[in-house]
Amino acid sequence: MKYRITHKTSYTYTELVPICHNLVHLAPRSTPHQKCIDYCLEIEPGPAFVSSRDDYFGNRTEYFSIEGGHQKLEIIAESAVDVTANTSHKTGESLAWEDCVPKRTGTGAKDRPRETSDPVLSLLSFPSPRIPIIPDLREYAAISFPAQRPIVEALADLTTRIHADFKFDSRATSVDTPLADVLRLRRGVCQDFAHLATGCLRAMGLAARYTSGYLRTTPAPGKPRLVGADASHAWSSCWCGPLGWVDFDPTNDCFVHESHVTIAWGRDYGDVCPIQGVFVGGGEHQIGASVEVAPEAAA
């Protein structure tokens, strides 16, 4: 599928903002199953300074600074991507989940994974600021991970259980709700479910990453509308040995397919927040955001 994506974000302030600094993750990644054909970032009012770099995980990040008084800020990211489905979970050899746990070397603290030969796998096996490894996570995850169960089968079971046990409720949590509260409330949004799934995998010793992206806004004929369209979406990905990284979406009880567009991945939401920043003044402010992911022909 080829998509044209428009992500608009606006900030409106009741008082003048003399200066602001912002960091954004809005550029789609190029992966073996996704090609970013075009990307453009428009900022109004025009920034005094803009820079771009790749972060530790290879995500494109952009920083900009506005140094003139303003009461409205508008950020528009437009992209074109070509997406194909990753079917490795269907066609590849699925090892037992224990065989996908990163090999440990060296000595680690009792409650933390030890170093692996791959620094990225090691980092993504550790707790992170928004995904602590707590006993309740392992207890919940262990049901899906009995001894010697194939990793893809275990992921499918975990995905289905989260979808069944947790209710999508945009009013139940905020961006800062702790994972322990999500476990207790059994409610949340895609960000919460991706944190939960990623934490479950790490609690079992597996390497897992949090992924931000988008969903196709208009479903294909005869297909149901996916939860999370019209906004930034999130899902989880697990290292599955010879299969590589396998992405799955607990919000929609599915493995990631050609309706998902990947933007960035990292340890948790804090690494890949679409837009974050600081500003001086402004009084009270309101935020508006919209996402449109349309097939290229429709666009």
Order of alpha helices (4+ residues) and beta strands (2+ residues): beta-beta-beta-beta-beta-beta-alpha-alpha-alpha-alpha-beta-alpha-beta-alpha-beta-beta-beta-beta-beta-alpha-beta-beta
